[in-house]
Amino acid sequence: MSYLVIGDVHADYRPFKKAIDYATEHKLHLICVGDLIDNGNDGAKCVESMLELLDQGLASMIKGNHEHKIIRAINGANVILGPPNVITLDQMKTDKKFEANFRRMMSQYCKDYIKIEDKLYITHGGMHQDFWEAEKTGKLTRTMTDNMMFGQADYKRSFEHKGQTYPARTYEWRHAVPKGITLMIGHDPAPLSEKPDFDNFQSEPLDFTNDQGGRVIWLDCGAGKGGKLFGAVVNSSTEVEKIVGF
């Protein structure tokens, strides 16, 4: 099987539909790294289209931090909401089909990470440096699964952005990715910057290889926020053939 792994969509349906059409035309299994919703206005259409693919076995879905926050909010948890979350929750108040589809996508399909042939790993925000040993025993910790959604941060340092406070982002974990493994993530439209910068985006995915030969590809390029949607085409040998913009 070959794949199209796409970055954060953030409810931007037009490029998402182009990615779906590309995957269909080239017979690629579509994998979304999470954050399908929030920011843009097309959350309902994006979730409905993704759910159709998931039901047919044509796609896979990672749980992003935005999916995590929204499901907690609609389940009654006391969560701090930002403007992107409010867009989605306001829509769900009047569009119960959107909420129902989202609930079903979360309960049936969303995963913390996906592993393909022990060579390609896909998650949302990052991978804890101890994950690689812990996975061998199946003893993953809450910290590890949290890192998959949120990446890692230094909570002793913080930055203000549009009235909200965010911790400094850290990336030392990238050096622990083992030789011969490619890790694809989203979450950061401006990766390797400790200051969360949601208004400036990388123009194309960042491809990083550490000193031991482990590889990380950041796919988020700001779709839904004024940036672009990109995807990586991966062949049946888990080799990255090319990066495609939508």
C-alpha positions in Angstrom: 0.0 0.0 0.0 1.1 3.6 -0.7 0.1 6.6 1.2 -0.5 10.3 1.2 0.2 11.8 4.6 -1.2 15.3 4.9 -0.5 18.1 7.4 -3.0 20.0 9.6 -6.1 20.9 7.6 -7.8 23.2 10.2 -11.2 23.2 8.5 -9.9 24.5 5.2 -12.0 22.3 2.8 -10.8 23.5 -0.6 -7.2 22.2 -0.3 -8.4 19.2 1.7 -10.7 18.2 -1.2 -7.8 18.5 -3.6 -5.8 16.2 -1.4 -8.6 13.7 -1.3 -8.9 13.8 -5.1 -5.1 13.4 -5.5 -5.2 10.3 -3.2 -8.1 8.8 -5.0 -6.5 9.4 -8.4 -3.2 7.9 -7.4 -4.8 5.1 -5.3 -3.1 6.3 -2.1 -4.3 5.7 1.5 -4.9 9.1 3.0 -3.5 9.8 6.5 -4.2 13.0 8.3 -1.8 14.0 11.1 -4.6 15.6 13.1 -6.1 19.0 13.6 -8.6 18.5 10.9 -10.9 21.0 12.6 -10.8 24.6 14.1 -9.6 27.9 12.6 -11.5 27.6 9.2 -15.2 27.6 8.7 -15.4 24.2 6.9 -15.1 21.8 9.8 -18.4 20.1 9.2 -17.5 19.4 5.5 -14.0 18.2 6.4 -15.2 15.8 9.1 -18.0 14.4 6.9 -15.6 13.8 4.0 -12.9 12.3 6.3 -15.5 10.0 7.9 -16.6 8.7 4.5 -13.1 7.8 3.7 -12.5 6.2 7.1 -15.7 4.1 6.8 -14.5 2.8 3.5 -11.0 1.9 4.8 -9.4 4.5 2.5 -8.0 6.7 5.2 -6.6 6.9 8.7 -6.7 9.7 11.3 -4.4 10.9 14.1 -5.9 12.7 17.1 -4.5 16.2 17.2 -4.6 18.6 20.2 -7.6 20.4 18.6 -9.6 17.2 18.3 -8.7 16.5 21.9 -9.8 19.9 23.2 -13.1 19.8 21.2 -14.1 16.3 22.4 -13.4 17.3 26.0 -15.4 20.5 25.6 -18.5 18.8 24.1 -18.3 16.2 26.8 -18.6 18.9 29.4 -15.0 19.3 30.6 -13.8 22.7 31.8 -11.4 23.6 29.0 -9.8 27.0 28.1 -11.1 27.9 24.7 -9.4 30.0 22.1 -11.0 31.7 19.0 -10.3 28.6 16.7 -12.2 26.3 19.2 -15.1 28.7 19.5 -15.7 28.6 15.7 -16.1 24.8 15.8 -18.2 24.7 19.0 -20.5 27.5 17.8 -21.1 25.5 14.6 -21.8 22.3 16.5 -24.5 24.0 18.6 -26.7 24.4 15.6 -25.3 21.6 13.4 -25.9 18.4 15.4 -24.8 16.2 12.4 -21.4 17.9 12.6 -21.2 17.0 16.3 -22.4 13.5 15.8 -19.9 12.9 12.9 -17.1 14.3 15.0 -18.0 12.1 18.0 -18.0 9.0 15.8 -14.7 9.9 14.1 -13.1 10.3 17.5 -14.5 7.2 19.1 -14.0 4.9 16.1 -11.0 6.1 14.3 -8.7 8.6 15.9 -5.3 7.2 17.0 -2.4 8.5 19.0 0.1 7.3 16.4 0.4 5.1 13.4 3.3 2.8 12.6 4.0 1.4 9.2 6.5 -1.4 8.7 8.5 -0.4 11.7 10.0 2.4 9.5 7.4 5.1 9.3 5.7 6.7 12.3 3.0 9.3 12.2 1.7 11.3 15.1 0.6 14.9 15.7 2.9 16.9 17.8 6.1 15.0 18.5 7.5 11.8 20.0 9.0 11.6 23.5 12.6 10.6 23.5 11.8 7.5 25.7 9.1 6.3 23.4 11.3 4.3 21.2 12.4 1.9 24.0 9.0 2.0 25.8 7.2 0.9 22.6 9.1 -2.4 22.6 7.5 -3.4 25.9 4.2 -1.7 25.3 4.6 0.4 28.4 3.7 3.9 27.1 3.1 6.6 29.7 0.6 9.4 29.8 3.5 11.8 29.2 4.3 10.0 26.0 0.8 10.1 24.6 0.5 13.8 25.7 3.7 14.5 23.7 2.2 12.9 20.7 -0.6 15.5 20.8 1.2 18.6 22.1 4.9 18.1 21.4 7.2 19.1 24.3 7.4 22.4 26.1 9.2 24.3 28.8 6.5 25.5 31.1 8.9 27.7 33.0 9.0 30.0 30.0 6.0 31.4 28.2 4.9 33.7 25.4 1.7 35.8 24.9 -0.2 35.5 21.6 -3.5 37.3 21.1 -4.4 37.3 24.7 -3.4 33.7 25.4 -0.3 32.3 27.1 1.7 29.5 25.5 4.8 27.7 26.9 8.1 27.7 25.0 8.3 24.8 22.6 11.3 22.5 22.8 12.7 20.0 20.2 15.5 18.0 21.8 13.3 14.9 21.3 14.1 15.1 17.5 17.6 13.8 18.2 16.3 10.6 19.7 14.5 9.3 16.6 16.4 6.1 15.7 18.4 5.5 12.6 16.3 4.3 9.7 13.0 5.7 11.1 11.0 8.5 9.6 8.6 10.4 11.9 6.0 12.6 10.3 4.1 15.2 12.4 2.1 18.3 12.1 1.2 20.8 14.9 4.0 23.3 14.3 3.6 25.6 11.2 6.9 27.2 12.3 9.0 24.3 13.6 12.2 24.6 15.7 11.1 28.0 17.0 10.6 28.0 20.7 8.1 30.8 20.4 4.7 29.6 19.1 4.1 31.7 16.0 0.7 31.2 14.6 0.8 34.0 12.1 3.9 33.0 10.2 4.3 29.7 8.5 6.9 27.6 6.8 6.5 27.7 3.0 7.0 24.0 2.7 7.5 21.0 5.1 10.7 20.9 7.1 12.7 17.7 6.5 15.3 17.1 9.3 17.7 14.2 9.8 19.5 13.8 13.1 23.1 12.7 13.6 22.2 9.0 14.0 20.1 9.0 10.8 16.6 9.4 12.3 14.3 11.6 10.2 11.5 14.1 11.2 9.2 15.8 8.7 7.0 18.6 9.9 4.0 18.8 7.5 2.0 21.7 9.0 2.3 24.8 6.8 -0.6 26.8 8.1 -3.6 25.6 6.2 -6.8 27.1 7.6 -4.7 30.0 9.0 -3.7 31.6 5.7 -1.0 29.1 4.8 -1.0 26.0 2.6 -1.8 22.3 2.9 1.0 19.9 2.0 1.3 16.1 1.8 4.0 13.5 1.6 3.6 10.6 -0.9 5.0 7.4 0.7 5.4 4.3 -1.4 4.9 0.7 -0.3 8.5 0.5 0.8 7.9 3.4 3.2 10.1 5.7 1.1 9.1 9.3 0.8 8.7 9.9 -3.0 7.7 13.5 -3.0 6.1 16.4 -1.3 2.9 17.7 -2.9 1.2 21.1 -2.3 -2.6 21.5 -2.5 
